[in-house]
């Protein structure tokens, strides 16, 4: 199967996100610092994968506008459109959640 570089990086992102989430949940249950470090490292990799997705798609795709169907008020007023670059702050926030986990 021939996958595009964008899809390959999305695959890597989702795989490392799952690994990071499992490591973080394991840390929260066991308090083993090695699991917390694994979570942080996996989630840092996620940032790199997501940055590569942005690099590969930034000039190819325009921001898709958000349309709230059937609602008088948008459910997420600060969310006006989707593009991978608008999600990067959330991907980075995952690293901070792992870093500050107790």
MARVEX-979594 format. One record per residue: residue in one letter; x, y, z of N, C-alpha, C, O in turn. Coordinates in nm, 3 decimals. Layout:
# residues N
 aa    n_xx    n_yy    n_zz   ca_xx   ca_yy   ca_zz    c_xx    c_yy    c_zz    o_xx    o_yy    o_zz
  a       X       Y       Z       X       Y       Z       X       Y       Z       X       Y       Z
...
This chain:
# residues 102
 aa    n_xx    n_yy    n_zz   ca_xx   ca_yy   ca_zz    c_xx    c_yy    c_zz    o_xx    o_yy    o_zz
  x   0.084  -0.117   0.000   0.000   0.000   0.000   0.089   0.124   0.000   0.184   0.133   0.078
  x   0.059   0.216  -0.086   0.135   0.340  -0.095   0.058   0.451  -0.023  -0.047   0.494  -0.069
  x   0.111   0.496   0.090   0.044   0.599   0.170   0.111   0.733   0.146   0.231   0.740   0.122
  x   0.033   0.838   0.152   0.090   0.970   0.137   0.166   1.008   0.264   0.137   0.955   0.372
  x   0.263   1.098   0.252   0.335   1.143   0.372   0.242   1.204   0.477   0.267   1.190   0.597
  x   0.136   1.270   0.433   0.043   1.330   0.530  -0.025   1.221   0.611  -0.029   1.227   0.734
  x  -0.079   1.121   0.542  -0.146   1.011   0.612  -0.048   0.934   0.700  -0.084   0.892   0.809
  x   0.073   0.917   0.653   0.174   0.847   0.733   0.198   0.921   0.864   0.209   0.858   0.970
  x   0.207   1.053   0.859   0.229   1.131   0.981   0.106   1.133   1.069   0.118   1.135   1.192
  x  -0.013   1.130   1.010  -0.134   1.118   1.091  -0.137   0.983   1.162  -0.174   0.974   1.279
  x  -0.098   0.877   1.090  -0.089   0.744   1.152   0.007   0.745   1.269  -0.025   0.693   1.376
  x   0.124   0.803   1.250   0.225   0.809   1.356   0.173   0.891   1.475   0.194   0.854   1.590
  x   0.105   1.002   1.444   0.048   1.086   1.549  -0.050   1.004   1.634  -0.040   1.002   1.757
  x  -0.144   0.938   1.569  -0.247   0.865   1.643  -0.187   0.748   1.722  -0.229   0.721   1.834
  x  -0.089   0.680   1.665  -0.024   0.569   1.736   0.047   0.620   1.861   0.034   0.562   1.969
  x   0.122   0.730   1.847   0.195   0.784   1.963   0.100   0.848   2.064   0.128   0.848   2.183
  x  -0.012   0.901   2.017  -0.112   0.957   2.108  -0.171   0.846   2.195  -0.188   0.863   2.316
  x  -0.200   0.731   2.133  -0.251   0.618   2.211  -0.145   0.567   2.308  -0.176   0.541   2.425
  x  -0.022   0.554   2.262   0.086   0.509   2.351   0.104   0.606   2.467   0.121   0.564   2.582
  x   0.101   0.735   2.437   0.116   0.836   2.541   0.002   0.833   2.641   0.023   0.847   2.762
  x  -0.119   0.816   2.590  -0.235   0.809   2.679  -0.231   0.687   2.770  -0.264   0.696   2.889
  x  -0.189   0.575   2.715  -0.178   0.453   2.796  -0.069   0.470   2.903  -0.088   0.433   3.018
  x   0.046   0.527   2.862   0.154   0.549   2.959   0.110   0.646   3.068   0.144   0.626   3.185
  x   0.035   0.750   3.032  -0.011   0.846   3.131  -0.111   0.782   3.227  -0.104   0.804   3.348
  x  -0.203   0.703   3.174  -0.299   0.634   3.260  -0.227   0.535   3.352  -0.263   0.522   3.469
  x  -0.126   0.468   3.300  -0.049   0.374   3.382   0.023   0.449   3.492   0.027   0.403   3.606
  x   0.081   0.566   3.460   0.146   0.648   3.563   0.048   0.690   3.671   0.078   0.683   3.790
  x  -0.070   0.733   3.629  -0.168   0.780   3.727  -0.212   0.668   3.822  -0.245   0.694   3.937
  x  -0.211   0.546   3.775  -0.246   0.431   3.860  -0.129   0.382   3.944  -0.145   0.348   4.061
  x  -0.011   0.379   3.883   0.104   0.316   3.949   0.200   0.414   4.016   0.275   0.376   4.106
  x   0.197   0.540   3.972   0.290   0.644   4.020   0.435   0.613   3.984   0.527   0.666   4.047
  x   0.456   0.529   3.884   0.592   0.498   3.837   0.638   0.612   3.745   0.578   0.636   3.640
  x   0.744   0.680   3.786   0.789   0.796   3.711   0.833   0.760   3.569   0.826   0.844   3.479
  x   0.877   0.637   3.547   0.917   0.595   3.412   0.798   0.600   3.316   0.814   0.631   3.198
  x   0.679   0.569   3.367   0.559   0.575   3.282   0.525   0.720   3.246   0.481   0.748   3.134
  x   0.545   0.810   3.340   0.520   0.951   3.312   0.617   1.001   3.205   0.578   1.073   3.114
  x   0.743   0.962   3.217   0.843   1.002   3.117   0.810   0.944   2.979   0.826   1.012   2.877
  x   0.763   0.819   2.977   0.722   0.760   2.849   0.608   0.840   2.789   0.608   0.868   2.669
  x   0.511   0.878   2.871   0.397   0.957   2.822   0.445   1.089   2.763   0.403   1.127   2.654
  x   0.531   1.158   2.834   0.583   1.286   2.787   0.656   1.267   2.654   0.636   1.345   2.561
  x   0.740   1.165   2.646   0.816   1.142   2.523   0.727   1.109   2.405   0.748   1.160   2.295
  x   0.626   1.023   2.426   0.534   0.993   2.317   0.457   1.117   2.272   0.438   1.139   2.153
  x   0.413   1.197   2.368   0.335   1.316   2.334   0.421   1.423   2.268   0.371   1.501   2.187
  x   0.549   1.429   2.302   0.641   1.518   2.230   0.654   1.474   2.085   0.658   1.557   1.994
  x   0.660   1.343   2.063   0.665   1.292   1.926   0.540   1.334   1.849   0.546   1.364   1.730
  x   0.427   1.334   1.919   0.301   1.376   1.856   0.312   1.519   1.802   0.264   1.548   1.693
  x   0.376   1.605   1.878   0.395   1.744   1.833   0.472   1.746   1.702   0.434   1.817   1.608
  x   0.579   1.669   1.693   0.658   1.663   1.571   0.579   1.608   1.453   0.587   1.660   1.342
  x   0.502   1.502   1.477   0.419   1.445   1.370   0.317   1.548   1.323   0.294   1.564   1.203
  x   0.256   1.619   1.418   0.153   1.717   1.381   0.215   1.835   1.306   0.156   1.885   1.210
  x   0.332   1.878   1.348   0.400   1.986   1.276   0.431   1.945   1.133   0.424   2.027   1.042
  x   0.465   1.819   1.113   0.491   1.770   0.977   0.362   1.768   0.895   0.363   1.799   0.776
  x   0.251   1.731   0.957   0.121   1.736   0.888   0.093   1.880   0.844   0.051   1.904   0.731
  x   0.117   1.975   0.933   0.096   2.116   0.898   0.186   2.156   0.782   0.141   2.219   0.686
  x   0.313   2.119   0.790   0.408   2.151   0.684   0.361   2.096   0.550   0.369   2.164   0.447
  x   0.311   1.974   0.550   0.270   1.909   0.427   0.137   1.962   0.371   0.112   1.953   0.251
  x   0.054   2.017   0.457  -0.080   2.058   0.413  -0.104   2.208   0.409  -0.203   2.253   0.352
  x  -0.015   2.286   0.468  -0.041   2.429   0.484  -0.071   2.501   0.353  -0.163   2.582   0.347
  x   0.004   2.472   0.250  -0.019   2.542   0.123  -0.116   2.467   0.032  -0.154   2.519  -0.073
  x  -0.158   2.348   0.071  -0.246   2.268  -0.013  -0.392   2.281   0.024  -0.480   2.261  -0.060
  x  -0.419   2.313   0.150  -0.556   2.319   0.198  -0.584   2.452   0.264  -0.501   2.506   0.337
  x  -0.701   2.505   0.237  -0.743   2.628   0.304  -0.821   2.588   0.429  -0.871   2.476   0.439
  x  -0.832   2.679   0.523  -0.910   2.655   0.643  -1.055   2.631   0.605  -1.115   2.709   0.531
  x  -1.109   2.522   0.656  -1.249   2.489   0.629  -1.335   2.561   0.732  -1.315   2.545   0.852
  x  -1.432   2.641   0.685  -1.515   2.714   0.782  -1.602   2.620   0.864  -1.648   2.517   0.817
  x  -1.623   2.660   0.987  -1.711   2.584   1.077  -1.852   2.637   1.059  -1.876   2.758   1.066
  x  -1.945   2.546   1.037  -2.085   2.583   1.024  -2.162   2.505   1.129  -2.152   2.382   1.137
  x  -2.239   2.576   1.210  -2.320   2.512   1.313  -2.460   2.490   1.257  -2.537   2.584   1.237
  x  -2.491   2.365   1.231  -2.620   2.332   1.171  -2.725   2.311   1.279  -2.704   2.235   1.374
  x  -2.838   2.379   1.265  -2.950   2.355   1.356  -2.937   2.421   1.492  -3.015   2.392   1.582
  x  -2.840   2.509   1.508  -2.824   2.579   1.636  -2.822   2.729   1.609  -2.761   2.776   1.514
  x  -2.891   2.802   1.695  -2.893   2.947   1.679  -2.760   3.009   1.719  -2.717   3.109   1.662
  x  -2.694   2.949   1.818  -2.564   2.995   1.863  -2.461   2.886   1.832  -2.488   2.768   1.854
  x  -2.345   2.925   1.781  -2.241   2.823   1.760  -2.206   2.755   1.892  -2.200   2.821   1.996
  x  -2.183   2.626   1.888  -2.149   2.552   2.010  -2.011   2.592   2.061  -1.988   2.591   2.182
  x  -1.920   2.626   1.970  -1.783   2.667   2.006  -1.755   2.799   1.939  -1.699   2.801   1.829
  x  -1.791   2.911   2.000  -1.778   3.041   1.934  -1.636   3.076   1.891  -1.617   3.147   1.792
  x  -1.534   3.026   1.964  -1.395   3.059   1.928  -1.347   2.975   1.809  -1.243   3.006   1.750
  x  -1.421   2.870   1.775  -1.382   2.782   1.665  -1.454   2.828   1.539  -1.574   2.809   1.525
  x  -1.379   2.887   1.447  -1.440   2.939   1.325  -1.404   2.858   1.202  -1.467   2.873   1.097
  x  -1.304   2.772   1.213  -1.266   2.691   1.098  -1.162   2.589   1.138  -1.100   2.599   1.243
  x  -1.144   2.488   1.050  -1.048   2.384   1.081  -0.933   2.384   0.982  -0.953   2.389   0.860
  x  -0.815   2.378   1.037  -0.692   2.348   0.964  -0.598   2.292   1.070  -0.604   2.333   1.186
  x  -0.511   2.200   1.031  -0.420   2.139   1.127  -0.342   2.239   1.210  -0.312   2.213   1.327
  x  -0.308   2.354   1.150  -0.228   2.452   1.225  -0.307   2.512   1.342  -0.247   2.561   1.438
  x  -0.440   2.509   1.335  -0.520   2.563   1.445  -0.529   2.467   1.563  -0.574   2.506   1.671
  x  -0.488   2.343   1.544  -0.498   2.240   1.647  -0.365   2.221   1.720  -0.361   2.156   1.825
  x  -0.257   2.275   1.667  -0.124   2.253   1.724  -0.117   2.290   1.872  -0.050   2.222   1.948
  x  -0.183   2.396   1.912  -0.180   2.436   2.054  -0.239   2.327   2.142  -0.193   2.308   2.255
  x  -0.339   2.256   2.094  -0.398   2.147   2.171  -0.305   2.026   2.177  -0.298   1.958   2.279
  x  -0.234   2.000   2.068  -0.137   1.891   2.065  -0.025   1.920   2.165   0.018   1.831   2.238
  x   0.021   2.044   2.169   0.125   2.083   2.265   0.073   2.079   2.409   0.148   2.049   2.501
  x  -0.054   2.111   2.426  -0.112   2.110   2.561  -0.110   1.969   2.621  -0.097   1.952   2.742
  x  -0.123   1.868   2.535  -0.117   1.730   2.585   0.016   1.701   2.654   0.019   1.629   2.754
  x   0.125   1.757   2.602   0.257   1.738   2.665   0.255   1.800   2.804   0.306   1.741   2.899
  x   0.198   1.918   2.816   0.192   1.985   2.946   0.104   1.910   3.045   0.134   1.906   3.164
  x  -0.004   1.852   2.996  -0.089   1.772   3.084  -0.009   1.656   3.142  -0.019   1.626   3.261
  x   0.070   1.591   3.058   0.154   1.480   3.106   0.261   1.529   3.202   0.288   1.465   3.304
  x   0.322   1.642   3.170   0.429   1.696   3.257   0.379   1.730   3.395   0.449   1.709   3.494
  x   0.258   1.781   3.403   0.206   1.826   3.533   0.122   1.719   3.604   0.065   1.745   3.710
  x   0.114   1.600   3.545   0.035   1.492   3.605   0.095   1.454   3.741   0.217   1.451   3.759
  x   0.007   1.424   3.833   0.050   1.386   3.968   0.002   1.246   3.999   0.029   1.195   4.108
